[in-house]
Amino acid sequence: MIFPISAALLDACVLSVLEKGDAYGYILTQTMREVLDVSESSLYPVLRRLQKDGSLSAYDSPWQGRNRRYYKITGEGREKLAGFRTEWADYRDRVGRLIEGGETIAYV
């Protein structure tokens, strides 16, 4: 993808995926990779940041003798996601009008 992925966009995407259900890092990365070019090493700092600001919580669950760390969206995370969705819709519409040729430029 030639368009850069901002921190806010990654946050919004992670919260959107986790809104559908709890997930551990590997599954979350694979789900994100279906749409974005993102690596596990770039995703874990996003998870830590969202956890630190209260948007996510984490818990461990045993699996085949090891623990998997699952991430879960919180109420604060749902509020943040709602804000991201509002901002995204506005941004997408405005940029779309420019790129698709529907926006006029007023020359002064």
N, C-alpha and C positions, 0 to 999 in steps of 0.2 A: 504494500500500500504506500502510495507516495505522500499521503497526508499524515502529518505527525499526530501521535496520540498523546494528548495532554494528561496530566495527573488527574484533573477533574473528570475527564472522559473515562479513564480507567476506574476511578472511584465509582462513577455512575454505573458502569458495566458490571463491576463486581457486585455492587448492591443489587442490581437487577437480577443477576443470576441467583444470588443468595435469597432473594425475595421468594423464589420458587421452592426453596428448601435448603437445609443445611448441606454443606459440602466440605470435603477435605481438599487440601491444596492441589493434589495431582488432578483430581476430577474437575476442580474449578479451572485450573490451567487448560485442560483439554477442552472444556466447554468454551472458554474464552478464545482459544485457538481456532475454533470453528468460524470465527468472525474476524478476529484481530491477530496480528503477528505479535504475540506476547510470549515471553519465556517465564519459567518458574522463578528465575532469579529476579526478574523485574516485578513479578506479582507479589512476592512475599513482603517487600517493603510497603506495598499498597495495603496488604492485609494488616500489617502492624500499625500503620498510620490510622486506618479505619477503626482498629481495635482501641488505639490510644484515645481517639476522639469520641469514643462511645458509640460509634455506628455499628460495630460488630462485637460479639462476644465469642469466646472460643472454649471448647471443651474437648477432652480426650476420651476416646472410646477404644477398647481393646479390639484388635483384629489380628488373628493368626500369631498370637504371642507378642505382638507389638501394639503400641498405641498409635492411633491416628488422631491428628488434631482436626477437629471440625470447626467450621466457622458458621455463625448464625447472625442474621441481621437483627438489630434491636429496634425498639420504638424510635429512638433517635435516628437510626439508620433509615427507617422508613420515611421519616420526615425529610431527611436529607435527600433521599431518592425522589420524593415528590417535588422538591425544589429543583433538582437536576432535570427532571422530566419537563417541568415548565420552561426552564432555561433552554433545554435542548430543542423543544418545539419552536420556540422563538428564533433561536440561532439557525436551525435547519431551514425554516421558512425564509428568513432574510437572506441567507447565503444562497439558497435555491433560486430565489428571484434574480439575484445577480448572475449566477452561473447560467441559468436557463434563459437569460435575456429579457426577463420581464420587468426589471428595475430600470427606471429612467434616471438619468443623471442631469441635475440642474446646473447648467453652466452660468456662472456669475460674471 
